[in-house]
Amino acid sequence: MLTLHGFAASNYYNIVKYALLYKELPFQENLIFAGSDELLRVSPVGKVPAITTDEGVTLSESSVICDFIEETYPAIPLYPESATERAAVRQIMKISELYFELPSRRLIPYVFSGTNAPDAVKEEVRQVLTRGITALNRLCQFSPWIAGEQFTMADIYVHYVNTIVNAFAATQLDWDVLAEIPGMKEWNDKMSQSDIAQKVEADRLANMPKFMQHVKAQIQAAQSK
């Protein structure tokens, strides 16, 4: 049986978890936080998520894991048949990660510490997000799914990227980023209403106390040095 390593407060963990649930694959979860020796044994750089395959091979990086899942268990596909259309799906995923998720992550320490990010940081993040908005406006179709008529990995990926944008960029910048892309908020709401998304969210909320305890312990350890 597949083992998913990580924690439910992680959006990347939830991308993989959603894909596994969507494909109706049996798997078990191993709660493990970043920075631990246990995680380094299954993830070369200690990042969440990681999986252990049925053969005992460990893999990390969410996009790599998602590709492995798709190629190994193709019965319920999450990518189109056409190579060009598959590339278009991956293009949306990559742009959302580079120009939506990663810049928003720069604001996480300020949100967790209850402080405002410096204006220079906010402006830099805003500039990168603006590039992402321009690109996603050109690429997203919402007809009804993000890449067209077929539900794909891009729907899962962008939905969980948006959780980071909403939680950190929107609050620090006082900016409804998703509203800048016509159709994005409505699509995102529809995604959040699926049975799988609601299960993933319930598990995330249940995991949050342990995650916040872990974060506080890390902050205290850093301050004591």
C-alpha positions, 0 to 999 in steps of 0.5 A: 500500500502507498504511504503518504508522508507529511502533514495535512496543514501543507497544501502540497501534501493535500494536492497529492492526497486529493489525487490519491482520493480522486483515483480511489487508491488505497493509501495510509498516512504518516504524520511527520513534520518538516525538519525531522530526521524521519522525514529526511529518510523519505525526502532527500531535502526534508520537504513535504510531501513524500510517498513510499511506493508499493515497492518500497521506493521513496519519492518527494516533490509534489509534481513528481509524485503526481506524475508517478501516480498518473503513470502508475495508476492511469485508470482514472486519468487526471491528464488529457490523452493529447501530449499538447493538452497534457503540456498545457495542464502542466503549464498552468500548474507551473505558472500557478506555483511560480507566480502565485504560490511561491511569492505568497509564501514569502509572507508566511513568517509575517502572518505567523508572527502577527506582524506586517511585512516590510513595504519592499517585500510586499511590493516585490510579492505584488509584482510577481503576483501581477505576472501570475494574474496576467498569465492565468487570465490568458490560460485558464478556461473555466469551461467548466474546469480550469483547462477546459472540459476535463477535470485535470491535475491542474484543477487540484494543483491550483485549488491548493495553490489558492489556499496559500494565496488567500491565507497569506498574500490576500491578508498581508496585501489587503488584496483579493487576488483571485478576483483579478482572474474572472471565473477563478473565485467561482471555480475555486468555490466549486472545487471546495464543495466536492466531497474529496475537498471537504474531507481533505479540509476536515483533516487539515483543520484537525491537524492544525493544532499539532501543526501550530504547536510544531511551528511555535516550538520551532520559533521558540527554539530559534529565539533561544539560540 
